[in-house]
Amino acid sequence: MLNQSFKFAILGTLLSSAAFHPAAHAMSPQIDGAEIIAPQESGLELRAAQLSEVINGKVEAKDYFAQSFLNAISVAQIKILSEQLIAQYGAPQSSYIASKQNPQQALVNLEFENAIANVEMIIDPKNGDKIIGLLIKDVATKGDNIDKIKEDFSNLSGQYSYKVTLLDGHGDQYRDILSFNADDQFAIGSTFKLYILAELAAQVKEGKRKWSDIATINHPSFSSTATENWPKNAPVTLHTLASWMISLSDNGATDSLLHLLGREQVEKRVLKIGHSNPEIMLPFLSTVEAFGLKMSSNEKLRGEYLAANEMKQRQILNDNDDALTLDKFKAIEITGGPLFIDKIEWFASANDIVRLMEHLRLNGDDIVDDIMAINPGMSAGDSEKWQFVGYKGGSEPGVISQNYLLQSNSGKWFVVSGSWNDSEKEVEDSKFSALMFRLLNHVALLAEK
């Protein structure tokens, strides 16, 4: 439910950074008393060589990045991102230019203990050659293969699933390439918002609505990156609400769309798409309802809700619609680890996600495709391996889910889905994302065979 825009971009566009490396000041060699002048490193070469030392903390970020860069990504954020990279790939070993585009821009290889990252770097020659742009385009694990990927998945705590499916033809014609626990139901966090997108697309297709229709932000919610400072009932298009809901995982946009389209209509869409255990998704909660039911001060209400059958649960939600609102929500009451992720959530199996993605592919339109592609959930370099990348993920303490609809450059369609739940402790989002990126790289190689 929390905004994922980008926990999952940590390895991609968010880490626009490079590195600082102390200049070599060794004595120049001499022959017969004549000093040989060593070739001077260019500013770009120097900064490329320094990248590994910024990541490992031997060079301070404030000495390496231009202030314009640090205004966008703080020193503290760079430190956190560097620690995450080291946790995933081991200590940085070296960095060097792989290819130079011009005197200010190059593709740099950043070598870790267990992986090699391709990094696009831009310097400002007028500002001490400091870094003004850096983009991790791709990360390749050294000596990686599918058996190693499976083994590393197996080391996750709690429960996990993954599935890679080739979509053959039209309709229920699938070919499983890789699958583990694909029938099991998992908490999926904000991935559920794809069901709302599917219902909106259906209503547009049926002529009931247009993407350009004006709606209002009338159901604000917690963790809403796009809408949190907007006035209630501000007018926006359905296209905008849907874009915020999918690309930024905005909960206010999500709840506003859910109420506009109708809870029951979305539930019917869940059934029509073919969810394997639809009862577990009913009633289809709004985000603010889920947040509210998890609050410690709502223990009595939560107990009544969990003990009730579906019909009674709907009545409880209706009777308490004034209590389950953003103005009554207290974020401090849902901290401290996983909370009721097996009871108050949205659920789907990997097989359900495949059916959902295929439904969107076959029944959506160009706007649906565009919305799903705004945030690709992978680095720019990885995106370039595909003709189309549609993505939706979700997470909260104890839950992470990442799901991709992909078209290869040769025209083949794939769904890659993964989920990890642990009801006892928080899952490591960056660790799971790294596993999924490795799986995606494996699928990209298969796709072109």
Secondary structure, 3 states (H helix, E strand, C coil): CCCCCCCCCCCCCCCCCCCCCCCCCCCCCEECCEECCCCCCCHHHHHHHHHHHHHCCCCCHHHCECHHHHHHCCHHHHHHHHHHHHHHHCCEEEEEEEEEEECCEEEEEEEECCEEEEEEEEEEHHHCCEEEEEEEEEEEECCCCHHHHHHHHHCCCCEEEEEEEEECCCCCCEEEEEEECCCCCEECHHHHHHHHHHHHHHHHHCCCCCCCCEEECCCCCCCCCCCCCCCCCCEEEHHHHHHHHHHCCCHHHHHHHHHHHCHHHHHHHHHHHCCCCHHHHCCCCCHHHHHHHHCHHHHHHHHHHHHCCHHHHHHHHHHCCCCCCHHHCCHHHHCCCCCCCCCCCCEECHHHHHHHHHHHHHHCCHHHHHHHHCCCCCCHHHHCCEEEEEEEEEEECCEEEEEEEEEECCCCEEEEEEEEECCCCCCCHHHHHHHHHHHHHHHHHHHCC
